[in-house]
Amino acid sequence: MSDNSNFIIETSPQIKQSDSTKSVMWVVSLCLLPAGVWGVWIFGPRVITVILASVISAVAAEALMGYLAKRNTLMDGSAVLTGLLISYNMPPAIPLYIPVVASFFAIFVVKWTFGGLGGNFMNPALAGRVFVFFSWTGHMTRWTMPDALSGIDTVTTATPLGFLKSGLLDYTGTAVSPVSFLVETGYPHSTLDSGITAWFSNNLGLDFANGYVDMFLGNIPGSLGEVSVFLLLIGSIYLFARKIITWDIPVSYLLSFGILIWIFGGTRYTGGTYFSGDVVFHIFTGGIILGAVYMATDMVTSPLTGKGRIIFGIGLGFLTFLIRVYGSFPEGVSLAIILMNIFVPMINQYTKPKRFGIQIKRDTK
Amino acid sequence: MKVQNGKITGGYEFKQFLGQPESGLVVQEAPEYLFVPLCSASLGIKPLVRAGDKVKSGQIVWQDNDSISSPVHSPVNGVVKSVQKMNYLDDEILSLKIESASSEGWESVPGSGSEWNKLGKDEIEKILYLSGTSALGAEGIPTRFRTAVISPEEVKHIIVHYTFAEVYNPDISLFLDNGGARKFTEGLAVLAKIMDQAEIHIAVGINSSTWFQVIENALPEDLSVEYHRVKPKYPQNHDSVLLKTILNLDLPTSYSGMNRGVVIIGIQDVCQVYDAVVTGKPLVDRIIALGGPGFKDHSHRQVKIGTTVAAIATNNLSFDDPEDLRFINNSVLTGSTLSPESPIGRNSEVLVALEEKRGQELMFFARPGFGKDSYSNTFAAKFLPFTRKVSTNLNGEVRACLSCGFCQNVCPGGILPNILFPYVERKMLDETVIQYGIFKCIDCNLCSYVCPSKIPVASHLKEGKKELLSEAFVSEKDFINAYNLIGLGEATDEESE
């Protein structure tokens, strides 16, 4: 009973608002949940074991470190969120030891060697993901077709971005945009996609190529939690409404990325020109929405001021664009975010509010 | 009538809190015993009466001409029981225990009357001093009797404010309805006469700005007033924010508006100035608003000064055991805790009773929390019809700082509390901390309020400022020179001599 004194305030302010670290983590996890359920739905029940493996190992790692550091940090919910984000960045068919290693690396090395929650300079989930990506690149790039498309290719395939990257290397065709390239080379799309595309074309007069609807809803191969842009956006609306995340990072990230893609994205194609990149395709594919809304906005590893966060977002947009369009990897969100995380102290240094207050003039003898 | 809009940076709007004071006034009978606060015990000035003396309502029982103070009156007719030390508002004070016989009438202040306009400045100041009303306002009303740190000639502005910035605010209509506006404006005229160099500003929260017209209609012809519509955002009622939004003046930490020649005063205070000068009523009672879910009836109380909290709370609590409650003076964000034996003082305006909630609710973090105030919910809550209940619960445990930026978003000083507090925590106090603006902190405590990690940020900042001053990184002189402060030079010179 004596512990109860920890929960009341003795001095002014005599009241406290009801948000807590715990509730923030809980709300973010909750907003991520629909996208995970979608992953289970389209990639099959095995995905549940991947999610559970990462979450349980992250919590176990946190419990162990908390025990060693004699601090009870298990209940703050950050380990669950880290585990959840790691699993969302895994291919559905991943061997289970990989997310476990990623979770332990994230919690042990990235988070606790810097002092636990609040002390890490890099997003633990992404650092864990990048660690296992370079350790088991083969497993980390083996993708599964969603059930809706699996009539065409049952075992493994490439994500739209990966398909594009490898396909463009020796491409001599006439396509000048990613989607027309995919259509031309026979990349599959679902019957739902054809249906909706046709409906838009017939009823609203909006014509767009097959494939966009699949990308938006998440009927594409990819990491199990990143594919459904639609459900991730729904979660993010709640986060915005609750002010758990602010607009500056997602907006500046997506805007700068979109502008760069629009300017330079078309130049990778034979006969492509400037100012013709397909922005929608690049935003709907890969992990950019998951990254921009849920991972780049991590409070601990993003800059302190609004101006700093916009610089951070622009840096993310530039790096993601650079890696995706000119780099050797099909996908650059996780690398871009952890790279920009490293720049955060420097951004903070230059964007702190103007120094003000009293001017102290002293005699310096 | 021209109304200006004041702009506050940062701040936080407390909305839809349960247990708001309601209009309606109950005159509370004086209880059997009253404890009249006299002065700080360290000042040690004895009262003019002794135990066993009979006192009359309105009789001066304490007076000191050397320190900056105003006389204290007996609020009732009765007998002095004892002079005792007690803890009150984080200070040890001398108080007078008076057994009340009757609370009828009062001894009129000599010289007062409706013909006050014909009196000289010195005579009006004397009335204010003898009635004790010169003790009102944030830092007193300046007169030639050392009732404030500056003299009336040095006052450049008077700000009368009613900003609705706090969680629980008194009802403005009690003072302005039913001819109240006439009294209020005449009180203003009295103040304008003694502080003849001053411009008068009236600042009212946006949701009550219709009162401007009421005041304007009642205003004497020779009195000109500037009206300011301000946002009902905490801490708009703090000196430095009022100075910034209304006069665009900067004020460093821990100094009052008085140090820049600004008298800041409430509407009730002005009405009491009127009472003193026109009807000769000394400062014997106050109108107190009752706020917070701890009270059953939230109408205002007119109580004698020295009435204990317990006497006000009798038969009006929503809990059986008063131990489950916490009483707070004026503001839940900056006010001090009052024990049930504590009296109502001359500057009390609101009495808040909150539930003392211990322990944690089961799975509290997973609840949507509509019935509670949460920073992240403020946007969404505009569209939801829920009222919010507050208690003294921490709503979580102290955890590491996440750099979520809530504190910097609400900070009215525009500083980064989340950067500053670790410096204090690690005792790394030097000029860097000053350059990051630690002295722009105005002790509004909002950062502690919004922190989801429940870190006592504001206490850290307060401690840091104290350390810096005691280690002579900054001195009073630096502030006086940088901000053109007045009312301090004398004090520091005396110390050095």
HADDOCK unambig.tbl for C-alpha pairs under 7 A between the chains (distance, minus, plus):
assign (segid A and resid 4 and name CA) (segid B and resid 358 and name CA) 5.76 0.50 0.50
assign (segid A and resid 4 and name CA) (segid B and resid 359 and name CA) 4.91 0.50 0.50
assign (segid A and resid 7 and name CA) (segid B and resid 358 and name CA) 6.12 0.50 0.50
assign (segid A and resid 7 and name CA) (segid B and resid 359 and name CA) 5.71 0.50 0.50
assign (segid A and resid 7 and name CA) (segid B and resid 360 and name CA) 6.96 0.50 0.50
assign (segid A and resid 7 and name CA) (segid B and resid 393 and name CA) 5.86 0.50 0.50
assign (segid A and resid 7 and name CA) (segid B and resid 394 and name CA) 5.07 0.50 0.50
assign (segid A and resid 7 and name CA) (segid B and resid 396 and name CA) 6.98 0.50 0.50
assign (segid A and resid 7 and name CA) (segid B and resid 397 and name CA) 6.76 0.50 0.50
assign (segid A and resid 8 and name CA) (segid B and resid 358 and name CA) 6.19 0.50 0.50
assign (segid A and resid 8 and name CA) (segid B and resid 392 and name CA) 5.81 0.50 0.50
assign (segid A and resid 8 and name CA) (segid B and resid 393 and name CA) 4.73 0.50 0.50
assign (segid A and resid 8 and name CA) (segid B and resid 394 and name CA) 5.13 0.50 0.50
assign (segid A and resid 9 and name CA) (segid B and resid 392 and name CA) 6.22 0.50 0.50
assign (segid A and resid 9 and name CA) (segid B and resid 393 and name CA) 6.72 0.50 0.50
assign (segid A and resid 9 and name CA) (segid B and resid 394 and name CA) 6.12 0.50 0.50
assign (segid A and resid 12 and name CA) (segid B and resid 332 and name CA) 6.96 0.50 0.50
assign (segid A and resid 12 and name CA) (segid B and resid 333 and name CA) 5.60 0.50 0.50
assign (segid A and resid 12 and name CA) (segid B and resid 334 and name CA) 5.25 0.50 0.50
assign (segid A and resid 12 and name CA) (segid B and resid 335 and name CA) 6.33 0.50 0.50
assign (segid A and resid 12 and name CA) (segid B and resid 336 and name CA) 6.62 0.50 0.50
assign (segid A and resid 13 and name CA) (segid B and resid 332 and name CA) 6.02 0.50 0.50
assign (segid A and resid 13 and name CA) (segid B and resid 333 and name CA) 4.00 0.50 0.50
assign (segid A and resid 13 and name CA) (segid B and resid 334 and name CA) 5.60 0.50 0.50
assign (segid A and resid 13 and name CA) (segid B and resid 445 and name CA) 5.86 0.50 0.50
assign (segid A and resid 13 and name CA) (segid B and resid 448 and name CA) 6.98 0.50 0.50
assign (segid A and resid 13 and name CA) (segid B and resid 449 and name CA) 6.42 0.50 0.50
assign (segid A and resid 14 and name CA) (segid B and resid 332 and name CA) 5.36 0.50 0.50
assign (segid A and resid 14 and name CA) (segid B and resid 333 and name CA) 5.91 0.50 0.50
assign (segid A and resid 14 and name CA) (segid B and resid 392 and name CA) 5.99 0.50 0.50
assign (segid A and resid 15 and name CA) (segid B and resid 332 and name CA) 6.67 0.50 0.50
assign (segid A and resid 15 and name CA) (segid B and resid 391 and name CA) 6.50 0.50 0.50
assign (segid A and resid 15 and name CA) (segid B and resid 392 and name CA) 5.10 0.50 0.50
assign (segid A and resid 15 and name CA) (segid B and resid 393 and name CA) 6.94 0.50 0.50
assign (segid A and resid 15 and name CA) (segid B and resid 449 and name CA) 6.69 0.50 0.50
assign (segid A and resid 16 and name CA) (segid B and resid 394 and name CA) 5.72 0.50 0.50
assign (segid A and resid 16 and name CA) (segid B and resid 395 and name CA) 6.94 0.50 0.50
assign (segid A and resid 16 and name CA) (segid B and resid 449 and name CA) 4.65 0.50 0.50
assign (segid A and resid 16 and name CA) (segid B and resid 450 and name CA) 6.66 0.50 0.50
assign (segid A and resid 17 and name CA) (segid B and resid 373 and name CA) 5.46 0.50 0.50
assign (segid A and resid 17 and name CA) (segid B and resid 374 and name CA) 4.85 0.50 0.50
assign (segid A and resid 17 and name CA) (segid B and resid 375 and name CA) 6.43 0.50 0.50
assign (segid A and resid 17 and name CA) (segid B and resid 449 and name CA) 5.93 0.50 0.50
assign (segid A and resid 17 and name CA) (segid B and resid 450 and name CA) 5.72 0.50 0.50
assign (segid A and resid 18 and name CA) (segid B and resid 372 and name CA) 6.34 0.50 0.50
assign (segid A and resid 18 and name CA) (segid B and resid 373 and name CA) 6.01 0.50 0.50
assign (segid A and resid 18 and name CA) (segid B and resid 374 and name CA) 4.81 0.50 0.50
assign (segid A and resid 18 and name CA) (segid B and resid 395 and name CA) 5.22 0.50 0.50
assign (segid A and resid 19 and name CA) (segid B and resid 374 and name CA) 5.33 0.50 0.50
assign (segid A and resid 19 and name CA) (segid B and resid 375 and name CA) 6.59 0.50 0.50
assign (segid A and resid 19 and name CA) (segid B and resid 452 and name CA) 5.19 0.50 0.50
assign (segid A and resid 20 and name CA) (segid B and resid 395 and name CA) 6.90 0.50 0.50
assign (segid A and resid 20 and name CA) (segid B and resid 396 and name CA) 5.71 0.50 0.50
assign (segid A and resid 20 and name CA) (segid B and resid 452 and name CA) 3.96 0.50 0.50
assign (segid A and resid 20 and name CA) (segid B and resid 453 and name CA) 5.73 0.50 0.50
assign (segid A and resid 21 and name CA) (segid B and resid 452 and name CA) 5.31 0.50 0.50
assign (segid A and resid 21 and name CA) (segid B and resid 453 and name CA) 5.36 0.50 0.50
assign (segid A and resid 22 and name CA) (segid B and resid 365 and name CA) 6.01 0.50 0.50
assign (segid A and resid 23 and name CA) (segid B and resid 365 and name CA) 4.42 0.50 0.50
assign (segid A and resid 23 and name CA) (segid B and resid 366 and name CA) 6.44 0.50 0.50
assign (segid A and resid 26 and name CA) (segid B and resid 366 and name CA) 6.77 0.50 0.50
assign (segid A and resid 117 and name CA) (segid B and resid 400 and name CA) 6.46 0.50 0.50
assign (segid A and resid 118 and name CA) (segid B and resid 400 and name CA) 5.70 0.50 0.50
assign (segid A and resid 118 and name CA) (segid B and resid 401 and name CA) 5.52 0.50 0.50
assign (segid A and resid 118 and name CA) (segid B and resid 402 and name CA) 4.79 0.50 0.50
assign (segid A and resid 241 and name CA) (segid B and resid 379 and name CA) 6.48 0.50 0.50
assign (segid A and resid 241 and name CA) (segid B and resid 380 and name CA) 5.93 0.50 0.50
assign (segid A and resid 242 and name CA) (segid B and resid 376 and name CA) 4.76 0.50 0.50
assign (segid A and resid 242 and name CA) (segid B and resid 377 and name CA) 5.12 0.50 0.50
assign (segid A and resid 242 and name CA) (segid B and resid 379 and name CA) 6.78 0.50 0.50
assign (segid A and resid 242 and name CA) (segid B and resid 380 and name CA) 6.47 0.50 0.50
assign (segid A and resid 243 and name CA) (segid B and resid 376 and name CA) 5.02 0.50 0.50
assign (segid A and resid 244 and name CA) (segid B and resid 376 and name CA) 6.09 0.50 0.50
assign (segid A and resid 299 and name CA) (segid B and resid 402 and name CA) 5.92 0.50 0.50
assign (segid A and resid 299 and name CA) (segid B and resid 403 and name CA) 5.67 0.50 0.50
assign (segid A and resid 299 and name CA) (segid B and resid 404 and name CA) 4.97 0.50 0.50
assign (segid A and resid 300 and name CA) (segid B and resid 402 and name CA) 4.96 0.50 0.50
assign (segid A and resid 300 and name CA) (segid B and resid 403 and name CA) 5.41 0.50 0.50
assign (segid A and resid 304 and name CA) (segid B and resid 403 and name CA) 6.85 0.50 0.50
assign (segid A and resid 304 and name CA) (segid B and resid 405 and name CA) 6.58 0.50 0.50
assign (segid A and resid 355 and name CA) (segid B and resid 435 and name CA) 5.44 0.50 0.50
assign (segid A and resid 355 and name CA) (segid B and resid 436 and name CA) 5.73 0.50 0.50
assign (segid A and resid 355 and name CA) (segid B and resid 437 and name CA) 6.86 0.50 0.50
assign (segid A and resid 356 and name CA) (segid B and resid 435 and name CA) 6.07 0.50 0.50
assign (segid A and resid 356 and name CA) (segid B and resid 436 and name CA) 6.93 0.50 0.50
assign (segid A and resid 356 and name CA) (segid B and resid 437 and name CA) 5.91 0.50 0.50
assign (segid A and resid 357 and name CA) (segid B and resid 435 and name CA) 6.51 0.50 0.50
assign (segid A and resid 357 and name CA) (segid B and resid 437 and name CA) 5.37 0.50 0.50
assign (segid A and resid 357 and name CA) (segid B and resid 439 and name CA) 6.61 0.50 0.50
assign (segid A and resid 357 and name CA) (segid B and resid 440 and name CA) 6.43 0.50 0.50
assign (segid A and resid 358 and name CA) (segid B and resid 479 and name CA) 6.80 0.50 0.50
assign (segid A and resid 358 and name CA) (segid B and resid 482 and name CA) 6.01 0.50 0.50
assign (segid A and resid 359 and name CA) (segid B and resid 482 and name CA) 6.91 0.50 0.50
assign (segid A and resid 360 and name CA) (segid B and resid 478 and name CA) 6.53 0.50 0.50
